[in-house]
Amino acid sequence: MARTPCITFIGGGNMCEAILSGLLKTGHPTTHVRVSEPFDQRRDFLRSQYGVDVFADNDAAITGVDEAQVSEGVDTDVVVLAVKPQVVGNVVRGLSGVLAKVRPLVISIVAGVVIHDFARWIGDVPVPLVRLMPNTPALVGEGAAGMYADANVSAEQKKQTEYVVCNIAKEYFWVDKEAGIDAVTAISGSGPAYFFLIIEAMEKAGAELGLPKDTAKRLAAQTALGAAKMVLSSEDDVATLRRKVTSPNGTTHAAIVKMIEDKVPEGIEAGVKACNNRCSSLSDEFGKL
């Protein structure tokens, strides 16, 4: 990047904090971060915890100036929209004037809201837009993410997006079509819940087999973590890794055969596709806001 971008967050919730914390840990200056947050207690926390300027007004956060406080006056380069889908339409309509004036890159982490609707809410002025789908392991520095950029996003702004994302995600990818964000949501955005469900089932089975519940949980979680690291570091594909630990007629073989008989793989595949379909229907719903 040509210079360190000034980044403004609209919404100071958990994902904002995850990105903010990651940026500051890697040396991003506090003078180049601003947050807009409607709740007094949350504003006070973010201000005291991270030493950044926190505003109650969205426009003021983007310009860096309001009646109560004045930041360093650095123009906002990147606006990260981190609000709930149900209110994003009103929020973006309210920002349309300042976005048209400042022309920052807008990165949305709002699930289910498409570029067309953002452009409609902003108005006639073309503003560069990126949809970013992170996931909750970003909160512990182990995130995965997918990104889609509209035609107004420059190569430099893609670098700015990656600069933001690399602080919360260890694996991140651009998708060529916006529908690809739905697929990213179905794999990694919602994916942590799938693994929580698997670990939950293993924990329950372990407890029924006589292990302390906490022991079963920690064994299952560490096994999931270790298996994931093997997948990411091995030259073998996932099916080969599975076959290597599944001796014919052995204990693992007995488990895998039972799971296949009970159509566990088909259930997981169906769940992923159901998530993808729900993303599409949510986009239609939020487009009416």
Secondary structure, DSSP 8 states (H G I E B T S, - for coil): --S---EEEES-SHHHHHHHHHHHHTT--GGGEEEE-S-HHHHHHHHHHH--EEESSHHHHHHTB-SS-B-------EEEE-S-HHHHHHHHHHHHHHHHHH--EEEE--TT--HHHHHHHH-SS---EEEEE--GGGGGT-EEEEEEE-TT--HHHHHHHHHHHTTTEEEEEE-SSTHHHHHHIIIIISHHHHHHHHHHHHHHHHHHTT--HHHHHHHHHHHHHHHHHHHHH-SS-HHHHHHHT--TTSHHHHHHHHHHHTTHHHHHHHHHHHHHHHHHHHHHHHTT-
